[in-house]
Amino acid sequence: MEKEMVLFGKRVVEEKYMIAGLIQEERQADLTAASVSNQELSAVVLEERVRFIDLLGTSIQNSCYEEKIMEDMEKWGTATGNFFLAHGMTLDVALAETALYRKHIATLIKSEGRRLTISSEITYDAAELLHALLDRATYAYTHAYTTSYQRNLATARKEFLELSAPVVPISDSVAILPLVGSIEIDRARYILERTLLSASELKISTLIVDLSGVVRVDTMVAEQIIKIIQSLALIGVEAVLTGVRPETAQSMTALGVDVGALNIGGSLKRALEKMYN
């Protein structure tokens, strides 16, 4: 059977450009014109398909070295998963190609089996090996892609959080904390931690916490704002709230906070004018 596997594998290698071209045509037919407008990337993808088909053909030829060929598939899948993520290719689009590799290469194997009068049993084994190789490559590809994607998300989230609490000094003793967007629990905790650290490092006596850019202030957000105010007081920093909307005051009241006891400065502009006039 080893001899027949070599013949099958060689045939796949010989027809790698033809198979890659067929796959390329089918994929482009499924995509919109906008998706295939990048000619340079299309050429890179075509060469990557050719390289993969060559690897599959070589692996079929070396079927007796199962551990080695499966290891090669895993290496290819890992490298390619990272490559396509870096080039903005979605996982579902990439995985859709697996069926095309199965279809075109399996068809070639069956045709070659008939042409060389190789038994149907050996031809079936060659096709099964192809499926096993593709399964290993697909698993490695998916794992690498999703792992890198999650890592990128974690990095982006970390960068977002680092920009979430920009304590901006406007004098030696005064700084502003402009809060923007929605605030969920993780971001609120980070803001609390980062604000205390920045206030301590800057040695300020007053921090203006501007809420005018906050999309929604529910009870949880209001609670975190109170924690920021209370924590700042513990290190000798007075907090002035600006941009407080009626619904924000209601959320604070629902927590049992005496809004009248808070230092509320109206708008940011008004608070600054009052502070420096």
C-alpha positions, 0 to 999 in steps of 0.5 A: 500500500505504501507504493500506491500512497506515494503515487497518490501523493505525487499526483496531488503535488503535480496538480497543486496549481490546478487544484488551488486555482479551482478552489480560488475560483469557487471561493471568489464566486461566493464572495462579493466584489468588495471582498475580492478587490484586494488583488495582492492579498488574493495572490498571497492566498493563492500561493498559500493554497498551493503550498498547503496542497503541496504539503498534503501531497507530500504527507500522503507520500509519507503516510508511513510516518504518521506522527511526523505528517500530523505534526507538519499539519499542526505546524501549518495550521498554527502558522496559517491561523495566525497569518489569516487573522493578521490579514483580517480574514474571518474564521468562517470564511477560512474554514469554508475552504476545508470542504473544497480541499476535501472535494477536489483532492478526494476527486483527484485521488479517486480518479487516479485510483481508477486510472492506475487500477488501484484497489478501491480499498487502498483508494479509500484509505488514501482518501481517509488519510486526506480527511485525517490530515485536513482535520488535524490542520483545521483543528490547529488552524481554529485553535491558533486563530481563536487563541490569537483573537482572544489575546488581541481582544484582551490586549485591546481591552487592556488598552481601553481600560488604560485610557478609561481613567485619564486624570488630567492635571490643569494646575499643581493642585487640581485635575480633571477625570472626564468619564466617557461612554458606558461603565461596567463593573470591570471598568469601574473598578479599574477607574477607581484604582487608577484614579487613586493612584494618579491623584496620589502621584500628582499630589492634587487636592481637588479632582473634578469628576465630569460625568457629562460624557457617561451614557448611562448611570445606573445604580451600580455606576452610581455606587462606584462613583460614590466609592471614588469620592469616598476613597479620594476623601481618605487620601485628602483629595476633594472630589467635585462632580460635574455633568450630573444629570437628574437620572444620576442624582436619582440613582444616587438617592436610591442608594441612600446617598445624601446628594446635598452633601456632595460637592456638585459643581454643575457643568464642567465650565461652571465649576472651572469658572467658580474655581478660578474666579 
